[in-house]
C-alpha cells in the first residue's frame, strides 16, 4: 500500500519539530484578497432580498402577460418564506449570543 510521499526528517537543518517539515511553504503571487465579514454579510442579505422579491415580480408577470405558471409563483413564494424564516432565526441566535457575551463577568 502506497501512502504517498513522506518527507525525510533531518533535525540538523534547523527544524524544531517534525510538523514543520511536513508543512509546505506557500508562496503567494500578487496581492491577496482577504475575506471581509461586512461584504459577505451584505452579499448574503442581497441574496435574501432578491429571493424575497422574486415572487412579487413573478406574480406581476403572471397577471400581466400570463407567461409564468402559477405553480412557479407558489414555489418561489414558499422559497422566500423559508429564506426569511431562516434569516430571522439566525438573527435571533446572533442577538442571543451577543447578550450572553455581555453577561460574561471578567
Phi and psi restraints in degrees (range 20) as a CNS / XPLOR table:
assign (resid 1 and name C) (resid 2 and name N)
       (resid 2 and name CA) (resid 2 and name C) 1.0 -94.7 20.0 2
assign (resid 2 and name N) (resid 2 and name CA)
       (resid 2 and name C) (resid 3 and name N) 1.0 119.6 20.0 2
assign (resid 2 and name C) (resid 3 and name N)
       (resid 3 and name CA) (resid 3 and name C) 1.0 -99.2 20.0 2
assign (resid 3 and name N) (resid 3 and name CA)
       (resid 3 and name C) (resid 4 and name N) 1.0 4.3 20.0 2
assign (resid 3 and name C) (resid 4 and name N)
       (resid 4 and name CA) (resid 4 and name C) 1.0 102.1 20.0 2
assign (resid 4 and name N) (resid 4 and name CA)
       (resid 4 and name C) (resid 5 and name N) 1.0 -173.0 20.0 2
assign (resid 4 and name C) (resid 5 and name N)
       (resid 5 and name CA) (resid 5 and name C) 1.0 -76.4 20.0 2
assign (resid 5 and name N) (resid 5 and name CA)
       (resid 5 and name C) (resid 6 and name N) 1.0 129.0 20.0 2
assign (resid 5 and name C) (resid 6 and name N)
       (resid 6 and name CA) (resid 6 and name C) 1.0 -116.8 20.0 2
assign (resid 6 and name N) (resid 6 and name CA)
       (resid 6 and name C) (resid 7 and name N) 1.0 116.9 20.0 2
assign (resid 6 and name C) (resid 7 and name N)
       (resid 7 and name CA) (resid 7 and name C) 1.0 -68.6 20.0 2
assign (resid 7 and name N) (resid 7 and name CA)
       (resid 7 and name C) (resid 8 and name N) 1.0 145.0 20.0 2
assign (resid 7 and name C) (resid 8 and name N)
       (resid 8 and name CA) (resid 8 and name C) 1.0 -76.9 20.0 2
assign (resid 8 and name N) (resid 8 and name CA)
       (resid 8 and name C) (resid 9 and name N) 1.0 128.3 20.0 2
assign (resid 8 and name C) (resid 9 and name N)
       (resid 9 and name CA) (resid 9 and name C) 1.0 -92.0 20.0 2
assign (resid 9 and name N) (resid 9 and name CA)
       (resid 9 and name C) (resid 10 and name N) 1.0 131.2 20.0 2
assign (resid 9 and name C) (resid 10 and name N)
       (resid 10 and name CA) (resid 10 and name C) 1.0 -134.3 20.0 2
assign (resid 10 and name N) (resid 10 and name CA)
       (resid 10 and name C) (resid 11 and name N) 1.0 115.2 20.0 2
assign (resid 10 and name C) (resid 11 and name N)
       (resid 11 and name CA) (resid 11 and name C) 1.0 -80.3 20.0 2
assign (resid 11 and name N) (resid 11 and name CA)
       (resid 11 and name C) (resid 12 and name N) 1.0 -0.4 20.0 2
assign (resid 11 and name C) (resid 12 and name N)
       (resid 12 and name CA) (resid 12 and name C) 1.0 -91.2 20.0 2
assign (resid 12 and name N) (resid 12 and name CA)
       (resid 12 and name C) (resid 13 and name N) 1.0 -6.3 20.0 2
assign (resid 12 and name C) (resid 13 and name N)
       (resid 13 and name CA) (resid 13 and name C) 1.0 -92.1 20.0 2
assign (resid 13 and name N) (resid 13 and name CA)
       (resid 13 and name C) (resid 14 and name N) 1.0 13.2 20.0 2
assign (resid 13 and name C) (resid 14 and name N)
       (resid 14 and name CA) (resid 14 and name C) 1.0 89.5 20.0 2
assign (resid 14 and name N) (resid 14 and name CA)
       (resid 14 and name C) (resid 15 and name N) 1.0 9.1 20.0 2
assign (resid 14 and name C) (resid 15 and name N)
       (resid 15 and name CA) (resid 15 and name C) 1.0 -84.4 20.0 2
assign (resid 15 and name N) (resid 15 and name CA)
       (resid 15 and name C) (resid 16 and name N) 1.0 127.2 20.0 2
assign (resid 15 and name C) (resid 16 and name N)
       (resid 16 and name CA) (resid 16 and name C) 1.0 -87.4 20.0 2
assign (resid 16 and name N) (resid 16 and name CA)
       (resid 16 and name C) (resid 17 and name N) 1.0 -23.4 20.0 2
assign (resid 16 and name C) (resid 17 and name N)
       (resid 17 and name CA) (resid 17 and name C) 1.0 -143.8 20.0 2
assign (resid 17 and name N) (resid 17 and name CA)
       (resid 17 and name C) (resid 18 and name N) 1.0 154.6 20.0 2
assign (resid 17 and name C) (resid 18 and name N)
       (resid 18 and name CA) (resid 18 and name C) 1.0 -66.1 20.0 2
assign (resid 18 and name N) (resid 18 and name CA)
       (resid 18 and name C) (resid 19 and name N) 1.0 -19.4 20.0 2
assign (resid 18 and name C) (resid 19 and name N)
       (resid 19 and name CA) (resid 19 and name C) 1.0 -71.3 20.0 2
assign (resid 19 and name N) (resid 19 and name CA)
       (resid 19 and name C) (resid 20 and name N) 1.0 -28.7 20.0 2
assign (resid 19 and name C) (resid 20 and name N)
       (resid 20 and name CA) (resid 20 and name C) 1.0 -69.2 20.0 2
assign (resid 20 and name N) (resid 20 and name CA)
       (resid 20 and name C) (resid 21 and name N) 1.0 -31.7 20.0 2
assign (resid 20 and name C) (resid 21 and name N)
       (resid 21 and name CA) (resid 21 and name C) 1.0 -72.0 20.0 2
assign (resid 21 and name N) (resid 21 and name CA)
       (resid 21 and name C) (resid 22 and name N) 1.0 -31.1 20.0 2
assign (resid 21 and name C) (resid 22 and name N)
       (resid 22 and name CA) (resid 22 and name C) 1.0 -79.9 20.0 2
assign (resid 22 and name N) (resid 22 and name CA)
       (resid 22 and name C) (resid 23 and name N) 1.0 -18.3 20.0 2
assign (resid 22 and name C) (resid 23 and name N)
       (resid 23 and name CA) (resid 23 and name C) 1.0 -91.7 20.0 2
assign (resid 23 and name N) (resid 23 and name CA)
       (resid 23 and name C) (resid 24 and name N) 1.0 119.4 20.0 2
assign (resid 23 and name C) (resid 24 and name N)
       (resid 24 and name CA) (resid 24 and name C) 1.0 -74.4 20.0 2
assign (resid 24 and name N) (resid 24 and name CA)
       (resid 24 and name C) (resid 25 and name N) 1.0 152.2 20.0 2
assign (resid 24 and name C) (resid 25 and name N)
       (resid 25 and name CA) (resid 25 and name C) 1.0 -85.9 20.0 2
assign (resid 25 and name N) (resid 25 and name CA)
       (resid 25 and name C) (resid 26 and name N) 1.0 130.5 20.0 2
assign (resid 25 and name C) (resid 26 and name N)
       (resid 26 and name CA) (resid 26 and name C) 1.0 -91.7 20.0 2
assign (resid 26 and name N) (resid 26 and name CA)
       (resid 26 and name C) (resid 27 and name N) 1.0 130.7 20.0 2
assign (resid 26 and name C) (resid 27 and name N)
       (resid 27 and name CA) (resid 27 and name C) 1.0 -110.4 20.0 2
assign (resid 27 and name N) (resid 27 and name CA)
       (resid 27 and name C) (resid 28 and name N) 1.0 118.2 20.0 2
assign (resid 27 and name C) (resid 28 and name N)
       (resid 28 and name CA) (resid 28 and name C) 1.0 -95.7 20.0 2
assign (resid 28 and name N) (resid 28 and name CA)
       (resid 28 and name C) (resid 29 and name N) 1.0 137.8 20.0 2
assign (resid 28 and name C) (resid 29 and name N)
       (resid 29 and name CA) (resid 29 and name C) 1.0 -108.9 20.0 2
assign (resid 29 and name N) (resid 29 and name CA)
       (resid 29 and name C) (resid 30 and name N) 1.0 129.0 20.0 2
assign (resid 29 and name C) (resid 30 and name N)
       (resid 30 and name CA) (resid 30 and name C) 1.0 79.4 20.0 2
assign (resid 30 and name N) (resid 30 and name CA)
       (resid 30 and name C) (resid 31 and name N) 1.0 -169.3 20.0 2
assign (resid 30 and name C) (resid 31 and name N)
       (resid 31 and name CA) (resid 31 and name C) 1.0 -86.7 20.0 2
assign (resid 31 and name N) (resid 31 and name CA)
       (resid 31 and name C) (resid 32 and name N) 1.0 136.2 20.0 2
assign (resid 31 and name C) (resid 32 and name N)
       (resid 32 and name CA) (resid 32 and name C) 1.0 -93.8 20.0 2
assign (resid 32 and name N) (resid 32 and name CA)
       (resid 32 and name C) (resid 33 and name N) 1.0 130.6 20.0 2
assign (resid 32 and name C) (resid 33 and name N)
       (resid 33 and name CA) (resid 33 and name C) 1.0 -83.5 20.0 2
assign (resid 33 and name N) (resid 33 and name CA)
       (resid 33 and name C) (resid 34 and name N) 1.0 115.7 20.0 2
assign (resid 33 and name C) (resid 34 and name N)
       (resid 34 and name CA) (resid 34 and name C) 1.0 -83.1 20.0 2
assign (resid 34 and name N) (resid 34 and name CA)
       (resid 34 and name C) (resid 35 and name N) 1.0 142.2 20.0 2
assign (resid 34 and name C) (resid 35 and name N)
       (resid 35 and name CA) (resid 35 and name C) 1.0 -67.1 20.0 2
assign (resid 35 and name N) (resid 35 and name CA)
       (resid 35 and name C) (resid 36 and name N) 1.0 140.9 20.0 2
assign (resid 35 and name C) (resid 36 and name N)
       (resid 36 and name CA) (resid 36 and name C) 1.0 -118.0 20.0 2
assign (resid 36 and name N) (resid 36 and name CA)
       (resid 36 and name C) (resid 37 and name N) 1.0 124.6 20.0 2
assign (resid 36 and name C) (resid 37 and name N)
       (resid 37 and name CA) (resid 37 and name C) 1.0 -61.8 20.0 2
assign (resid 37 and name N) (resid 37 and name CA)
       (resid 37 and name C) (resid 38 and name N) 1.0 -40.4 20.0 2
assign (resid 37 and name C) (resid 38 and name N)
       (resid 38 and name CA) (resid 38 and name C) 1.0 -63.4 20.0 2
assign (resid 38 and name N) (resid 38 and name CA)
       (resid 38 and name C) (resid 39 and name N) 1.0 -43.7 20.0 2
assign (resid 38 and name C) (resid 39 and name N)
       (resid 39 and name CA) (resid 39 and name C) 1.0 -64.9 20.0 2
assign (resid 39 and name N) (resid 39 and name CA)
       (resid 39 and name C) (resid 40 and name N) 1.0 -41.4 20.0 2
assign (resid 39 and name C) (resid 40 and name N)
       (resid 40 and name CA) (resid 40 and name C) 1.0 -64.1 20.0 2
assign (resid 40 and name N) (resid 40 and name CA)
       (resid 40 and name C) (resid 41 and name N) 1.0 -41.3 20.0 2
assign (resid 40 and name C) (resid 41 and name N)
       (resid 41 and name CA) (resid 41 and name C) 1.0 -66.1 20.0 2
assign (resid 41 and name N) (resid 41 and name CA)
       (resid 41 and name C) (resid 42 and name N) 1.0 -41.8 20.0 2
assign (resid 41 and name C) (resid 42 and name N)
       (resid 42 and name CA) (resid 42 and name C) 1.0 -65.9 20.0 2
assign (resid 42 and name N) (resid 42 and name CA)
       (resid 42 and name C) (resid 43 and name N) 1.0 -38.7 20.0 2
assign (resid 42 and name C) (resid 43 and name N)
       (resid 43 and name CA) (resid 43 and name C) 1.0 -63.3 20.0 2
assign (resid 43 and name N) (resid 43 and name CA)
       (resid 43 and name C) (resid 44 and name N) 1.0 -41.3 20.0 2
assign (resid 43 and name C) (resid 44 and name N)
       (resid 44 and name CA) (resid 44 and name C) 1.0 -65.8 20.0 2
assign (resid 44 and name N) (resid 44 and name CA)
       (resid 44 and name C) (resid 45 and name N) 1.0 -44.0 20.0 2
assign (resid 44 and name C) (resid 45 and name N)
       (resid 45 and name CA) (resid 45 and name C) 1.0 -67.7 20.0 2
assign (resid 45 and name N) (resid 45 and name CA)
       (resid 45 and name C) (resid 46 and name N) 1.0 -34.2 20.0 2
assign (resid 45 and name C) (resid 46 and name N)
       (resid 46 and name CA) (resid 46 and name C) 1.0 -64.2 20.0 2
assign (resid 46 and name N) (resid 46 and name CA)
       (resid 46 and name C) (resid 47 and name N) 1.0 -40.1 20.0 2
assign (resid 46 and name C) (resid 47 and name N)
       (resid 47 and name CA) (resid 47 and name C) 1.0 -63.8 20.0 2
assign (resid 47 and name N) (resid 47 and name CA)
       (resid 47 and name C) (resid 48 and name N) 1.0 -41.9 20.0 2
assign (resid 47 and name C) (resid 48 and name N)
       (resid 48 and name CA) (resid 48 and name C) 1.0 -63.2 20.0 2
assign (resid 48 and name N) (resid 48 and name CA)
       (resid 48 and name C) (resid 49 and name N) 1.0 -41.8 20.0 2
assign (resid 48 and name C) (resid 49 and name N)
       (resid 49 and name CA) (resid 49 and name C) 1.0 -63.5 20.0 2
assign (resid 49 and name N) (resid 49 and name CA)
       (resid 49 and name C) (resid 50 and name N) 1.0 -43.3 20.0 2
assign (resid 49 and name C) (resid 50 and name N)
       (resid 50 and name CA) (resid 50 and name C) 1.0 -64.3 20.0 2
assign (resid 50 and name N) (resid 50 and name CA)
       (resid 50 and name C) (resid 51 and name N) 1.0 -40.3 20.0 2
assign (resid 50 and name C) (resid 51 and name N)
       (resid 51 and name CA) (resid 51 and name C) 1.0 -65.6 20.0 2
assign (resid 51 and name N) (resid 51 and name CA)
       (resid 51 and name C) (resid 52 and name N) 1.0 -37.0 20.0 2
assign (resid 51 and name C) (resid 52 and name N)
       (resid 52 and name CA) (resid 52 and name C) 1.0 -71.4 20.0 2
assign (resid 52 and name N) (resid 52 and name CA)
       (resid 52 and name C) (resid 53 and name N) 1.0 -30.9 20.0 2
assign (resid 52 and name C) (resid 53 and name N)
       (resid 53 and name CA) (resid 53 and name C) 1.0 -87.0 20.0 2
assign (resid 53 and name N) (resid 53 and name CA)
       (resid 53 and name C) (resid 54 and name N) 1.0 -15.1 20.0 2
assign (resid 53 and name C) (resid 54 and name N)
       (resid 54 and name CA) (resid 54 and name C) 1.0 -60.3 20.0 2
assign (resid 54 and name N) (resid 54 and name CA)
       (resid 54 and name C) (resid 55 and name N) 1.0 -43.9 20.0 2
assign (resid 54 and name C) (resid 55 and name N)
       (resid 55 and name CA) (resid 55 and name C) 1.0 -62.7 20.0 2
assign (resid 55 and name N) (resid 55 and name CA)
       (resid 55 and name C) (resid 56 and name N) 1.0 -35.4 20.0 2
assign (resid 55 and name C) (resid 56 and name N)
       (resid 56 and name CA) (resid 56 and name C) 1.0 -64.2 20.0 2
assign (resid 56 and name N) (resid 56 and name CA)
       (resid 56 and name C) (resid 57 and name N) 1.0 -45.2 20.0 2
assign (resid 56 and name C) (resid 57 and name N)
       (resid 57 and name CA) (resid 57 and name C) 1.0 -65.4 20.0 2
assign (resid 57 and name N) (resid 57 and name CA)
       (resid 57 and name C) (resid 58 and name N) 1.0 -39.7 20.0 2
assign (resid 57 and name C) (resid 58 and name N)
       (resid 58 and name CA) (resid 58 and name C) 1.0 -67.4 20.0 2
assign (resid 58 and name N) (resid 58 and name CA)
       (resid 58 and name C) (resid 59 and name N) 1.0 -39.4 20.0 2
assign (resid 58 and name C) (resid 59 and name N)
       (resid 59 and name CA) (resid 59 and name C) 1.0 -65.3 20.0 2
assign (resid 59 and name N) (resid 59 and name CA)
       (resid 59 and name C) (resid 60 and name N) 1.0 -41.0 20.0 2
assign (resid 59 and name C) (resid 60 and name N)
       (resid 60 and name CA) (resid 60 and name C) 1.0 -61.5 20.0 2
assign (resid 60 and name N) (resid 60 and name CA)
       (resid 60 and name C) (resid 61 and name N) 1.0 -44.3 20.0 2
assign (resid 60 and name C) (resid 61 and name N)
       (resid 61 and name CA) (resid 61 and name C) 1.0 -66.9 20.0 2
assign (resid 61 and name N) (resid 61 and name CA)
       (resid 61 and name C) (resid 62 and name N) 1.0 -37.3 20.0 2
assign (resid 61 and name C) (resid 62 and name N)
       (resid 62 and name CA) (resid 62 and name C) 1.0 -65.5 20.0 2
assign (resid 62 and name N) (resid 62 and name CA)
       (resid 62 and name C) (resid 63 and name N) 1.0 -36.2 20.0 2
assign (resid 62 and name C) (resid 63 and name N)
       (resid 63 and name CA) (resid 63 and name C) 1.0 -78.7 20.0 2
assign (resid 63 and name N) (resid 63 and name CA)
       (resid 63 and name C) (resid 64 and name N) 1.0 -32.5 20.0 2
assign (resid 63 and name C) (resid 64 and name N)
       (resid 64 and name CA) (resid 64 and name C) 1.0 -87.6 20.0 2
assign (resid 64 and name N) (resid 64 and name CA)
       (resid 64 and name C) (resid 65 and name N) 1.0 -49.1 20.0 2
assign (resid 64 and name C) (resid 65 and name N)
       (resid 65 and name CA) (resid 65 and name C) 1.0 -105.8 20.0 2
assign (resid 65 and name N) (resid 65 and name CA)
       (resid 65 and name C) (resid 66 and name N) 1.0 -22.9 20.0 2
assign (resid 65 and name C) (resid 66 and name N)
       (resid 66 and name CA) (resid 66 and name C) 1.0 74.8 20.0 2
assign (resid 66 and name N) (resid 66 and name CA)
       (resid 66 and name C) (resid 67 and name N) 1.0 14.0 20.0 2
assign (resid 66 and name C) (resid 67 and name N)
       (resid 67 and name CA) (resid 67 and name C) 1.0 -83.3 20.0 2
assign (resid 67 and name N) (resid 67 and name CA)
       (resid 67 and name C) (resid 68 and name N) 1.0 -4.8 20.0 2
assign (resid 67 and name C) (resid 68 and name N)
       (resid 68 and name CA) (resid 68 and name C) 1.0 -117.0 20.0 2
assign (resid 68 and name N) (resid 68 and name CA)
       (resid 68 and name C) (resid 69 and name N) 1.0 133.2 20.0 2
assign (resid 68 and name C) (resid 69 and name N)
       (resid 69 and name CA) (resid 69 and name C) 1.0 -73.2 20.0 2
assign (resid 69 and name N) (resid 69 and name CA)
       (resid 69 and name C) (resid 70 and name N) 1.0 143.8 20.0 2
assign (resid 69 and name C) (resid 70 and name N)
       (resid 70 and name CA) (resid 70 and name C) 1.0 -63.0 20.0 2
assign (resid 70 and name N) (resid 70 and name CA)
       (resid 70 and name C) (resid 71 and name N) 1.0 -33.0 20.0 2
assign (resid 70 and name C) (resid 71 and name N)
       (resid 71 and name CA) (resid 71 and name C) 1.0 -60.9 20.0 2
assign (resid 71 and name N) (resid 71 and name CA)
       (resid 71 and name C) (resid 72 and name N) 1.0 -41.1 20.0 2
assign (resid 71 and name C) (resid 72 and name N)
       (resid 72 and name CA) (resid 72 and name C) 1.0 -64.8 20.0 2
assign (resid 72 and name N) (resid 72 and name CA)
       (resid 72 and name C) (resid 73 and name N) 1.0 -36.7 20.0 2
assign (resid 72 and name C) (resid 73 and name N)
       (resid 73 and name CA) (resid 73 and name C) 1.0 -65.0 20.0 2
assign (resid 73 and name N) (resid 73 and name CA)
       (resid 73 and name C) (resid 74 and name N) 1.0 -42.6 20.0 2
assign (resid 73 and name C) (resid 74 and name N)
       (resid 74 and name CA) (resid 74 and name C) 1.0 -66.6 20.0 2
assign (resid 74 and name N) (resid 74 and name CA)
       (resid 74 and name C) (resid 75 and name N) 1.0 -38.4 20.0 2
assign (resid 74 and name C) (resid 75 and name N)
       (resid 75 and name CA) (resid 75 and name C) 1.0 -65.0 20.0 2
assign (resid 75 and name N) (resid 75 and name CA)
       (resid 75 and name C) (resid 76 and name N) 1.0 -43.3 20.0 2
assign (resid 75 and name C) (resid 76 and name N)
       (resid 76 and name CA) (resid 76 and name C) 1.0 -64.1 20.0 2
assign (resid 76 and name N) (resid 76 and name CA)
       (resid 76 and name C) (resid 77 and name N) 1.0 -37.1 20.0 2
assign (resid 76 and name C) (resid 77 and name N)
       (resid 77 and name CA) (resid 77 and name C) 1.0 -65.9 20.0 2
assign (resid 77 and name N) (resid 77 and name CA)
       (resid 77 and name C) (resid 78 and name N) 1.0 -42.8 20.0 2
assign (resid 77 and name C) (resid 78 and name N)
       (resid 78 and name CA) (resid 78 and name C) 1.0 -64.8 20.0 2
assign (resid 78 and name N) (resid 78 and name CA)
       (resid 78 and name C) (resid 79 and name N) 1.0 -39.2 20.0 2
assign (resid 78 and name C) (resid 79 and name N)
       (resid 79 and name CA) (resid 79 and name C) 1.0 -64.6 20.0 2
assign (resid 79 and name N) (resid 79 and name CA)
       (resid 79 and name C) (resid 80 and name N) 1.0 -42.0 20.0 2
assign (resid 79 and name C) (resid 80 and name N)
       (resid 80 and name CA) (resid 80 and name C) 1.0 -64.0 20.0 2
assign (resid 80 and name N) (resid 80 and name CA)
       (resid 80 and name C) (resid 81 and name N) 1.0 -41.1 20.0 2
assign (resid 80 and name C) (resid 81 and name N)
       (resid 81 and name CA) (resid 81 and name C) 1.0 -62.9 20.0 2
assign (resid 81 and name N) (resid 81 and name CA)
       (resid 81 and name C) (resid 82 and name N) 1.0 -41.6 20.0 2
assign (resid 81 and name C) (resid 82 and name N)
       (resid 82 and name CA) (resid 82 and name C) 1.0 -65.3 20.0 2
assign (resid 82 and name N) (resid 82 and name CA)
       (resid 82 and name C) (resid 83 and name N) 1.0 -44.0 20.0 2
assign (resid 82 and name C) (resid 83 and name N)
       (resid 83 and name CA) (resid 83 and name C) 1.0 -63.5 20.0 2
assign (resid 83 and name N) (resid 83 and name CA)
       (resid 83 and name C) (resid 84 and name N) 1.0 -41.6 20.0 2
assign (resid 83 and name C) (resid 84 and name N)
       (resid 84 and name CA) (resid 84 and name C) 1.0 -66.8 20.0 2
assign (resid 84 and name N) (resid 84 and name CA)
       (resid 84 and name C) (resid 85 and name N) 1.0 -37.8 20.0 2
assign (resid 84 and name C) (resid 85 and name N)
       (resid 85 and name CA) (resid 85 and name C) 1.0 -63.9 20.0 2
assign (resid 85 and name N) (resid 85 and name CA)
       (resid 85 and name C) (resid 86 and name N) 1.0 -45.5 20.0 2
assign (resid 85 and name C) (resid 86 and name N)
       (resid 86 and name CA) (resid 86 and name C) 1.0 -65.0 20.0 2
assign (resid 86 and name N) (resid 86 and name CA)
       (resid 86 and name C) (resid 87 and name N) 1.0 -41.8 20.0 2
assign (resid 86 and name C) (resid 87 and name N)
       (resid 87 and name CA) (resid 87 and name C) 1.0 -62.5 20.0 2
assign (resid 87 and name N) (resid 87 and name CA)
       (resid 87 and name C) (resid 88 and name N) 1.0 -41.4 20.0 2
assign (resid 87 and name C) (resid 88 and name N)
       (resid 88 and name CA) (resid 88 and name C) 1.0 -64.1 20.0 2
assign (resid 88 and name N) (resid 88 and name CA)
       (resid 88 and name C) (resid 89 and name N) 1.0 -42.7 20.0 2
assign (resid 88 and name C) (resid 89 and name N)
       (resid 89 and name CA) (resid 89 and name C) 1.0 -64.6 20.0 2
assign (resid 89 and name N) (resid 89 and name CA)
       (resid 89 and name C) (resid 90 and name N) 1.0 -40.8 20.0 2
assign (resid 89 and name C) (resid 90 and name N)
       (resid 90 and name CA) (resid 90 and name C) 1.0 -64.6 20.0 2
assign (resid 90 and name N) (resid 90 and name CA)
       (resid 90 and name C) (resid 91 and name N) 1.0 -43.0 20.0 2
assign (resid 90 and name C) (resid 91 and name N)
       (resid 91 and name CA) (resid 91 and name C) 1.0 -62.4 20.0 2
assign (resid 91 and name N) (resid 91 and name CA)
       (resid 91 and name C) (resid 92 and name N) 1.0 -39.9 20.0 2
assign (resid 91 and name C) (resid 92 and name N)
       (resid 92 and name CA) (resid 92 and name C) 1.0 -63.3 20.0 2
assign (resid 92 and name N) (resid 92 and name CA)
       (resid 92 and name C) (resid 93 and name N) 1.0 -43.0 20.0 2
assign (resid 92 and name C) (resid 93 and name N)
       (resid 93 and name CA) (resid 93 and name C) 1.0 -65.6 20.0 2
assign (resid 93 and name N) (resid 93 and name CA)
       (resid 93 and name C) (resid 94 and name N) 1.0 -37.0 20.0 2
assign (resid 93 and name C) (resid 94 and name N)
       (resid 94 and name CA) (resid 94 and name C) 1.0 -65.1 20.0 2
assign (resid 94 and name N) (resid 94 and name CA)
       (resid 94 and name C) (resid 95 and name N) 1.0 -42.7 20.0 2
assign (resid 94 and name C) (resid 95 and name N)
       (resid 95 and name CA) (resid 95 and name C) 1.0 -65.2 20.0 2
assign (resid 95 and name N) (resid 95 and name CA)
       (resid 95 and name C) (resid 96 and name N) 1.0 -41.0 20.0 2
assign (resid 95 and name C) (resid 96 and name N)
       (resid 96 and name CA) (resid 96 and name C) 1.0 -63.2 20.0 2
assign (resid 96 and name N) (resid 96 and name CA)
       (resid 96 and name C) (resid 97 and name N) 1.0 -41.3 20.0 2
assign (resid 96 and name C) (resid 97 and name N)
       (resid 97 and name CA) (resid 97 and name C) 1.0 -64.9 20.0 2
assign (resid 97 and name N) (resid 97 and name CA)
       (resid 97 and name C) (resid 98 and name N) 1.0 -40.0 20.0 2
assign (resid 97 and name C) (resid 98 and name N)
       (resid 98 and name CA) (resid 98 and name C) 1.0 -62.8 20.0 2
assign (resid 98 and name N) (resid 98 and name CA)
       (resid 98 and name C) (resid 99 and name N) 1.0 -42.9 20.0 2
assign (resid 98 and name C) (resid 99 and name N)
       (resid 99 and name CA) (resid 99 and name C) 1.0 -61.8 20.0 2
assign (resid 99 and name N) (resid 99 and name CA)
       (resid 99 and name C) (resid 100 and name N) 1.0 -39.6 20.0 2
assign (resid 99 and name C) (resid 100 and name N)
       (resid 100 and name CA) (resid 100 and name C) 1.0 -66.0 20.0 2
assign (resid 100 and name N) (resid 100 and name CA)
       (resid 100 and name C) (resid 101 and name N) 1.0 -38.8 20.0 2
assign (resid 100 and name C) (resid 101 and name N)
       (resid 101 and name CA) (resid 101 and name C) 1.0 -64.6 20.0 2
assign (resid 101 and name N) (resid 101 and name CA)
       (resid 101 and name C) (resid 102 and name N) 1.0 -38.9 20.0 2
assign (resid 101 and name C) (resid 102 and name N)
       (resid 102 and name CA) (resid 102 and name C) 1.0 -66.7 20.0 2
assign (resid 102 and name N) (resid 102 and name CA)
       (resid 102 and name C) (resid 103 and name N) 1.0 -27.0 20.0 2
assign (resid 102 and name C) (resid 103 and name N)
       (resid 103 and name CA) (resid 103 and name C) 1.0 -81.0 20.0 2
assign (resid 103 and name N) (resid 103 and name CA)
       (resid 103 and name C) (resid 104 and name N) 1.0 -10.8 20.0 2
assign (resid 103 and name C) (resid 104 and name N)
       (resid 104 and name CA) (resid 104 and name C) 1.0 -68.6 20.0 2
assign (resid 104 and name N) (resid 104 and name CA)
       (resid 104 and name C) (resid 105 and name N) 1.0 128.1 20.0 2
assign (resid 104 and name C) (resid 105 and name N)
       (resid 105 and name CA) (resid 105 and name C) 1.0 -98.5 20.0 2
assign (resid 105 and name N) (resid 105 and name CA)
       (resid 105 and name C) (resid 106 and name N) 1.0 137.7 20.0 2
